[in-house]
Amino acid sequence: MYAPERHQRILDIAREAGRVDVVTLAAQLDVTPETIRRDLTALERHGLVRRVHGGAIPVERLGFEPGIAQREGVLAGEKERIAKAALDELPDGGSVILDAGTTTVRLAEMLPHDRDLTVVTHALPVATLLAARSNVTLHLVGGNVRGRTLAAVGPWALRELADIHADVAFVGTNGLSVERGLSTPDVAEAAVKRALVEAAQRTVVLADHSKLGRTDFAHVVPVTALDTLITDTGAADELVDEIEAAGLRVVRA
């Protein structure tokens, strides 16, 4: 198992169990404790775990939200495939809303140059990518910008989103479960995501497998408010079955 695969496996175990210890991980992954310590150090450097005596805790359990730069390289291949699959959900010459997040940034990079689109976003990285595109009519939603996500939130953002109606919203998430729907660490960000969903005729969730079955601090909307989930092939069959049974169409990229 190569280091990136091992790092993801460690992260999956940590998120499921709430904590990992060096000795147990070394036995599970058939590597030395020294290798695991180096892996945990690398994951901590990327802001994904916090080292504790004998092991590590995923940052989600600490109430800590990784910044967008820290999340950029995590599951990069999966996010690329998810974004590519999302292109099939674009309207023909209509309007879309792009949420903040690393996967929606990848989708923005892939938007076709031969199709006129109206794009609404509250995410500065998305707006920066699309501002000079001649085939894109860009509407940047204003508000207070959160440093961790580079997304506008607050009353200004909510008022602007209340006045629009788009064909499709592409929404990211920190957690998606049948019981709690979409969730995210920040209450202000949750309110804007809720407004994105309400402002679109159809909502497509872009979420890699690490987000499925997870619940974060702030509830956004129930799964019944969503239409399609695009995830990756690493998603557990039982979680996908639960989500489909709740009424969502699931695409595995």
Contacts in CASP RR format, 6 or more apart in sequence:
PFRMAT RR
TARGET T0000
AUTHOR 0000-0000-0000
METHOD contacts of the structure
MODEL  1
MYAPERHQRILDIAREAGRVDVVTLAAQLDVTPETIRRDLTALERHGLVR
RVHGGAIPVERLGFEPGIAQREGVLAGEKERIAKAALDELPDGGSVILDA
GTTTVRLAEMLPHDRDLTVVTHALPVATLLAARSNVTLHLVGGNVRGRTL
AAVGPWALRELADIHADVAFVGTNGLSVERGLSTPDVAEAAVKRALVEAA
QRTVVLADHSKLGRTDFAHVVPVTALDTLITDTGAADELVDEIEAAGLRV
VRA
1 9 0 8 1.000
1 29 0 8 1.000
3 39 0 8 1.000
3 42 0 8 1.000
6 29 0 8 1.000
6 31 0 8 1.000
6 35 0 8 1.000
6 39 0 8 1.000
7 39 0 8 1.000
7 42 0 8 1.000
7 43 0 8 1.000
8 75 0 8 1.000
8 210 0 8 1.000
9 29 0 8 1.000
10 20 0 8 1.000
10 25 0 8 1.000
10 29 0 8 1.000
10 36 0 8 1.000
10 39 0 8 1.000
10 40 0 8 1.000
10 43 0 8 1.000
10 49 0 8 1.000
11 43 0 8 1.000
11 48 0 8 1.000
11 49 0 8 1.000
11 58 0 8 1.000
11 74 0 8 1.000
11 210 0 8 1.000
12 210 0 8 1.000
13 20 0 8 1.000
13 25 0 8 1.000
13 28 0 8 1.000
14 20 0 8 1.000
14 49 0 8 1.000
14 56 0 8 1.000
14 57 0 8 1.000
14 58 0 8 1.000
15 58 0 8 1.000
15 60 0 8 1.000
15 210 0 8 1.000
15 214 0 8 1.000
18 57 0 8 1.000
18 58 0 8 1.000
18 61 0 8 1.000
19 52 0 8 1.000
19 55 0 8 1.000
19 56 0 8 1.000
19 57 0 8 1.000
19 61 0 8 1.000
20 40 0 8 1.000
20 55 0 8 1.000
20 56 0 8 1.000
21 54 0 8 1.000
21 55 0 8 1.000
22 33 0 8 1.000
22 36 0 8 1.000
22 37 0 8 1.000
22 40 0 8 1.000
22 54 0 8 1.000
22 55 0 8 1.000
23 33 0 8 1.000
23 54 0 8 1.000
25 36 0 8 1.000
25 39 0 8 1.000
25 55 0 8 1.000
26 32 0 8 1.000
26 33 0 8 1.000
26 35 0 8 1.000
26 36 0 8 1.000
29 36 0 8 1.000
40 49 0 8 1.000
40 51 0 8 1.000
40 55 0 8 1.000
40 56 0 8 1.000
41 51 0 8 1.000
43 49 0 8 1.000
43 56 0 8 1.000
44 50 0 8 1.000
44 51 0 8 1.000
44 56 0 8 1.000
46 66 0 8 1.000
46 70 0 8 1.000
46 73 0 8 1.000
46 74 0 8 1.000
47 59 0 8 1.000
47 66 0 8 1.000
47 67 0 8 1.000
47 70 0 8 1.000
48 58 0 8 1.000
48 59 0 8 1.000
48 66 0 8 1.000
48 70 0 8 1.000
48 74 0 8 1.000
49 56 0 8 1.000
49 57 0 8 1.000
49 58 0 8 1.000
49 59 0 8 1.000
50 56 0 8 1.000
50 57 0 8 1.000
50 58 0 8 1.000
50 59 0 8 1.000
50 62 0 8 1.000
50 64 0 8 1.000
59 65 0 8 1.000
59 66 0 8 1.000
60 174 0 8 1.000
60 185 0 8 1.000
60 214 0 8 1.000
60 216 0 8 1.000
63 185 0 8 1.000
63 217 0 8 1.000
65 148 0 8 1.000
65 174 0 8 1.000
65 185 0 8 1.000
65 186 0 8 1.000
66 148 0 8 1.000
67 147 0 8 1.000
67 148 0 8 1.000
67 149 0 8 1.000
68 100 0 8 1.000
68 101 0 8 1.000
68 102 0 8 1.000
68 125 0 8 1.000
68 148 0 8 1.000
68 149 0 8 1.000
68 150 0 8 1.000
71 101 0 8 1.000
71 102 0 8 1.000
72 102 0 8 1.000
73 102 0 8 1.000
74 102 0 8 1.000
75 208 0 8 1.000
75 209 0 8 1.000
75 210 0 8 1.000
75 232 0 8 1.000
78 208 0 8 1.000
78 209 0 8 1.000
78 232 0 8 1.000
78 234 0 8 1.000
78 253 0 8 1.000
79 102 0 8 1.000
79 103 0 8 1.000
79 106 0 8 1.000
79 206 0 8 1.000
79 208 0 8 1.000
80 106 0 8 1.000
81 232 0 8 1.000
81 253 0 8 1.000
82 103 0 8 1.000
82 106 0 8 1.000
82 206 0 8 1.000
82 207 0 8 1.000
82 208 0 8 1.000
82 230 0 8 1.000
82 231 0 8 1.000
82 232 0 8 1.000
82 253 0 8 1.000
83 103 0 8 1.000
83 104 0 8 1.000
83 106 0 8 1.000
83 107 0 8 1.000
83 109 0 8 1.000
83 110 0 8 1.000
83 206 0 8 1.000
84 110 0 8 1.000
84 253 0 8 1.000
85 230 0 8 1.000
85 251 0 8 1.000
85 253 0 8 1.000
86 107 0 8 1.000
86 170 0 8 1.000
86 204 0 8 1.000
86 206 0 8 1.000
86 230 0 8 1.000
87 107 0 8 1.000
87 110 0 8 1.000
87 111 0 8 1.000
87 112 0 8 1.000
89 168 0 8 1.000
89 170 0 8 1.000
89 202 0 8 1.000
89 204 0 8 1.000
89 228 0 8 1.000
89 230 0 8 1.000
90 96 0 8 1.000
90 111 0 8 1.000
90 112 0 8 1.000
90 115 0 8 1.000
90 117 0 8 1.000
90 168 0 8 1.000
91 117 0 8 1.000
91 167 0 8 1.000
91 168 0 8 1.000
92 115 0 8 1.000
93 115 0 8 1.000
93 116 0 8 1.000
93 117 0 8 1.000
93 118 0 8 1.000
94 116 0 8 1.000
94 117 0 8 1.000
94 118 0 8 1.000
94 167 0 8 1.000
95 117 0 8 1.000
95 118 0 8 1.000
95 119 0 8 1.000
95 120 0 8 1.000
95 164 0 8 1.000
95 166 0 8 1.000
95 167 0 8 1.000
95 168 0 8 1.000
96 117 0 8 1.000
96 118 0 8 1.000
96 119 0 8 1.000
96 120 0 8 1.000
96 166 0 8 1.000
96 167 0 8 1.000
96 168 0 8 1.000
96 169 0 8 1.000
96 170 0 8 1.000
97 119 0 8 1.000
97 120 0 8 1.000
97 121 0 8 1.000
97 164 0 8 1.000
97 166 0 8 1.000
97 168 0 8 1.000
97 169 0 8 1.000
97 170 0 8 1.000
97 171 0 8 1.000
97 196 0 8 1.000
97 199 0 8 1.000
97 200 0 8 1.000
98 104 0 8 1.000
98 107 0 8 1.000
98 108 0 8 1.000
98 119 0 8 1.000
98 120 0 8 1.000
98 121 0 8 1.000
98 123 0 8 1.000
98 126 0 8 1.000
98 170 0 8 1.000
99 121 0 8 1.000
99 122 0 8 1.000
99 123 0 8 1.000
99 151 0 8 1.000
99 169 0 8 1.000
99 170 0 8 1.000
99 171 0 8 1.000
99 172 0 8 1.000
99 193 0 8 1.000
99 196 0 8 1.000
100 121 0 8 1.000
100 122 0 8 1.000
100 123 0 8 1.000
100 125 0 8 1.000
100 126 0 8 1.000
100 149 0 8 1.000
100 150 0 8 1.000
100 151 0 8 1.000
100 172 0 8 1.000
100 189 0 8 1.000
101 123 0 8 1.000
101 125 0 8 1.000
101 149 0 8 1.000
101 151 0 8 1.000
101 172 0 8 1.000
103 172 0 8 1.000
103 206 0 8 1.000
103 207 0 8 1.000
103 208 0 8 1.000
104 123 0 8 1.000
104 126 0 8 1.000
104 170 0 8 1.000
104 171 0 8 1.000
104 172 0 8 1.000
104 206 0 8 1.000
105 123 0 8 1.000
105 125 0 8 1.000
105 126 0 8 1.000
105 129 0 8 1.000
107 170 0 8 1.000
107 206 0 8 1.000
108 119 0 8 1.000
108 121 0 8 1.000
108 125 0 8 1.000
108 126 0 8 1.000
108 129 0 8 1.000
108 130 0 8 1.000
109 129 0 8 1.000
111 117 0 8 1.000
111 119 0 8 1.000
111 130 0 8 1.000
111 133 0 8 1.000
111 136 0 8 1.000
112 135 0 8 1.000
113 133 0 8 1.000
113 135 0 8 1.000
114 135 0 8 1.000
115 135 0 8 1.000
116 135 0 8 1.000
116 136 0 8 1.000
116 137 0 8 1.000
117 135 0 8 1.000
117 136 0 8 1.000
117 137 0 8 1.000
118 136 0 8 1.000
118 137 0 8 1.000
118 139 0 8 1.000
118 166 0 8 1.000
119 126 0 8 1.000
119 130 0 8 1.000
119 136 0 8 1.000
119 137 0 8 1.000
119 138 0 8 1.000
119 139 0 8 1.000
120 139 0 8 1.000
120 141 0 8 1.000
120 161 0 8 1.000
120 164 0 8 1.000
120 166 0 8 1.000
120 199 0 8 1.000
121 127 0 8 1.000
121 130 0 8 1.000
121 138 0 8 1.000
121 139 0 8 1.000
121 140 0 8 1.000
121 141 0 8 1.000
122 140 0 8 1.000
122 141 0 8 1.000
122 142 0 8 1.000
122 143 0 8 1.000
122 151 0 8 1.000
122 152 0 8 1.000
122 153 0 8 1.000
122 157 0 8 1.000
122 161 0 8 1.000
122 192 0 8 1.000
123 149 0 8 1.000
123 150 0 8 1.000
123 151 0 8 1.000
123 152 0 8 1.000
124 145 0 8 1.000
124 150 0 8 1.000
124 151 0 8 1.000
124 152 0 8 1.000
125 150 0 8 1.000
127 138 0 8 1.000
127 140 0 8 1.000
130 136 0 8 1.000
130 138 0 8 1.000
131 138 0 8 1.000
139 164 0 8 1.000
140 152 0 8 1.000
141 152 0 8 1.000
141 156 0 8 1.000
141 157 0 8 1.000
141 160 0 8 1.000
141 161 0 8 1.000
142 152 0 8 1.000
142 156 0 8 1.000
142 157 0 8 1.000
142 160 0 8 1.000
143 152 0 8 1.000
143 153 0 8 1.000
143 154 0 8 1.000
143 155 0 8 1.000
143 156 0 8 1.000
143 157 0 8 1.000
144 152 0 8 1.000
144 153 0 8 1.000
144 154 0 8 1.000
144 156 0 8 1.000
144 157 0 8 1.000
144 188 0 8 1.000
145 151 0 8 1.000
145 152 0 8 1.000
145 153 0 8 1.000
146 152 0 8 1.000
146 153 0 8 1.000
146 186 0 8 1.000
146 188 0 8 1.000
146 189 0 8 1.000
148 186 0 8 1.000
149 186 0 8 1.000
149 189 0 8 1.000
151 189 0 8 1.000
151 192 0 8 1.000
152 192 0 8 1.000
153 186 0 8 1.000
153 188 0 8 1.000
153 189 0 8 1.000
153 191 0 8 1.000
153 192 0 8 1.000
154 188 0 8 1.000
154 191 0 8 1.000
154 192 0 8 1.000
157 192 0 8 1.000
157 195 0 8 1.000
158 191 0 8 1.000
158 192 0 8 1.000
158 195 0 8 1.000
161 192 0 8 1.000
161 195 0 8 1.000
161 196 0 8 1.000
161 198 0 8 1.000
161 199 0 8 1.000
162 195 0 8 1.000
162 198 0 8 1.000
162 199 0 8 1.000
164 199 0 8 1.000
165 199 0 8 1.000
165 200 0 8 1.000
165 201 0 8 1.000
166 199 0 8 1.000
166 200 0 8 1.000
166 201 0 8 1.000
167 200 0 8 1.000
167 201 0 8 1.000
167 202 0 8 1.000
168 200 0 8 1.000
168 201 0 8 1.000
168 202 0 8 1.000
168 203 0 8 1.000
168 204 0 8 1.000
169 196 0 8 1.000
169 197 0 8 1.000
169 199 0 8 1.000
169 200 0 8 1.000
169 202 0 8 1.000
169 203 0 8 1.000
169 204 0 8 1.000
170 204 0 8 1.000
170 206 0 8 1.000
171 182 0 8 1.000
171 193 0 8 1.000
171 196 0 8 1.000
171 197 0 8 1.000
171 203 0 8 1.000
171 204 0 8 1.000
171 205 0 8 1.000
171 206 0 8 1.000
172 182 0 8 1.000
172 193 0 8 1.000
172 205 0 8 1.000
172 206 0 8 1.000
172 207 0 8 1.000
173 182 0 8 1.000
173 183 0 8 1.000
173 184 0 8 1.000
173 193 0 8 1.000
173 205 0 8 1.000
173 207 0 8 1.000
173 211 0 8 1.000
173 220 0 8 1.000
174 183 0 8 1.000
174 184 0 8 1.000
174 185 0 8 1.000
174 211 0 8 1.000
174 214 0 8 1.000
174 216 0 8 1.000
175 181 0 8 1.000
175 182 0 8 1.000
175 183 0 8 1.000
175 184 0 8 1.000
175 207 0 8 1.000
175 211 0 8 1.000
175 212 0 8 1.000
175 213 0 8 1.000
175 214 0 8 1.000
175 215 0 8 1.000
175 216 0 8 1.000
176 182 0 8 1.000
176 183 0 8 1.000
176 205 0 8 1.000
176 207 0 8 1.000
176 211 0 8 1.000
176 212 0 8 1.000
176 213 0 8 1.000
176 214 0 8 1.000
176 223 0 8 1.000
176 229 0 8 1.000
176 243 0 8 1.000
177 183 0 8 1.000
177 212 0 8 1.000
177 213 0 8 1.000
177 214 0 8 1.000
177 215 0 8 1.000
178 213 0 8 1.000
178 223 0 8 1.000
178 242 0 8 1.000
178 243 0 8 1.000
178 245 0 8 1.000
178 246 0 8 1.000
179 215 0 8 1.000
180 215 0 8 1.000
180 219 0 8 1.000
180 222 0 8 1.000
181 215 0 8 1.000
181 219 0 8 1.000
181 220 0 8 1.000
181 221 0 8 1.000
181 222 0 8 1.000
181 223 0 8 1.000
181 226 0 8 1.000
182 193 0 8 1.000
182 205 0 8 1.000
182 219 0 8 1.000
182 220 0 8 1.000
182 221 0 8 1.000
182 223 0 8 1.000
182 226 0 8 1.000
183 190 0 8 1.000
183 214 0 8 1.000
183 215 0 8 1.000
183 216 0 8 1.000
183 217 0 8 1.000
183 218 0 8 1.000
183 219 0 8 1.000
183 220 0 8 1.000
184 190 0 8 1.000
184 193 0 8 1.000
184 216 0 8 1.000
184 217 0 8 1.000
184 218 0 8 1.000
184 220 0 8 1.000
185 216 0 8 1.000
185 217 0 8 1.000
185 218 0 8 1.000
186 217 0 8 1.000
186 218 0 8 1.000
187 217 0 8 1.000
187 218 0 8 1.000
189 218 0 8 1.000
190 218 0 8 1.000
190 219 0 8 1.000
190 220 0 8 1.000
193 220 0 8 1.000
193 221 0 8 1.000
194 220 0 8 1.000
194 221 0 8 1.000
196 203 0 8 1.000
197 203 0 8 1.000
197 220 0 8 1.000
197 221 0 8 1.000
197 225 0 8 1.000
197 226 0 8 1.000
202 227 0 8 1.000
202 228 0 8 1.000
203 225 0 8 1.000
203 226 0 8 1.000
203 227 0 8 1.000
203 228 0 8 1.000
204 227 0 8 1.000
204 228 0 8 1.000
204 229 0 8 1.000
204 230 0 8 1.000
205 226 0 8 1.000
205 228 0 8 1.000
205 229 0 8 1.000
205 230 0 8 1.000
205 248 0 8 1.000
206 230 0 8 1.000
207 229 0 8 1.000
207 230 0 8 1.000
207 231 0 8 1.000
208 231 0 8 1.000
208 232 0 8 1.000
209 231 0 8 1.000
209 232 0 8 1.000
209 233 0 8 1.000
209 234 0 8 1.000
209 235 0 8 1.000
209 236 0 8 1.000
211 231 0 8 1.000
212 231 0 8 1.000
212 235 0 8 1.000
212 236 0 8 1.000
212 239 0 8 1.000
212 240 0 8 1.000
212 243 0 8 1.000
213 239 0 8 1.000
223 243 0 8 1.000
223 246 0 8 1.000
223 247 0 8 1.000
223 248 0 8 1.000
224 246 0 8 1.000
224 247 0 8 1.000
226 248 0 8 1.000
227 248 0 8 1.000
227 249 0 8 1.000
228 248 0 8 1.000
228 249 0 8 1.000
228 250 0 8 1.000
228 251 0 8 1.000
229 243 0 8 1.000
229 248 0 8 1.000
229 249 0 8 1.000
229 250 0 8 1.000
229 251 0 8 1.000
230 250 0 8 1.000
230 251 0 8 1.000
230 253 0 8 1.000
231 240 0 8 1.000
231 250 0 8 1.000
231 251 0 8 1.000
231 252 0 8 1.000
231 253 0 8 1.000
232 252 0 8 1.000
232 253 0 8 1.000
233 252 0 8 1.000
233 253 0 8 1.000
234 252 0 8 1.000
235 250 0 8 1.000
235 252 0 8 1.000
240 250 0 8 1.000
240 252 0 8 1.000
243 250 0 8 1.000
244 250 0 8 1.000
END
